[in-house]
Amino acid sequence: MKTQRHFGRGVVAALITGALGFGSVPTWASAQEDADDVRDKPLDKVERKLSGRGYERVGSGSHGDQQLWWNRDNDRCLRLSLHGQRVSHAEVQDERICRDTGKHGGSHQNDGHSSHSQQRGTSSLIGMRASYLDDEMAQRGFRNVDGYKTGGTSYTIWWNKSMRECLSVGTKDGNVDTVRSVGENDCQ
């Protein structure tokens, strides 16, 4: 009988120790530490490491040179820049970018009741760094057909042929500032 009680106490002690974080399972304090930890590492090892930490890949650049990883449980978002089969740079992104991309899973379907841009959430583009805009729009099925500058804002015109949708995207101070639907004639 004493052996069973002793065994029971040992199990409880082990569970408490693990729950308090004294076990061997690492805990990561921030997304920035995750980004720092995968920088300049082979891609296959980074993919295993991020998957093990609860991240999933939710997007990638049209040229395969970037990946977007999201940890739904901790609401962390990372953008990886690749050089060959190596992560050359990793940076923390606004969680909304991963959340929106993850929700829609790259789908380009239209139910007839809403435009493609509404489904994919063009509002999620607001605040995005302009340097990521080309890849993001290409993932959404758009191609750049025109551009111009007025005052301190640069505008690019994007056409999605399959959805017959034309968007004007304004960037200011290095970030997307406005997104609006314009007529098809602006894309012709």
Buried (B, 14 or more C-beta within 10 A) or exposed (E): EEEEEEEEEEEEEEEEEEEEEEEEEEEBEEBBEBBEBBBEBEBEEBBEBBEEBEBEBBBBBEEEBBBBBBBBEBEBBBBBBBEEEBBEBBBBBEBBBBBBBBEBEEEBEBEEEEBBBEBBBBEBBBEBBBEBBBBBBBBBBBEBEBEEEEEEEBBBBBBBEEBEBBBBBBBBEEBBBBBEBBEEEBBE
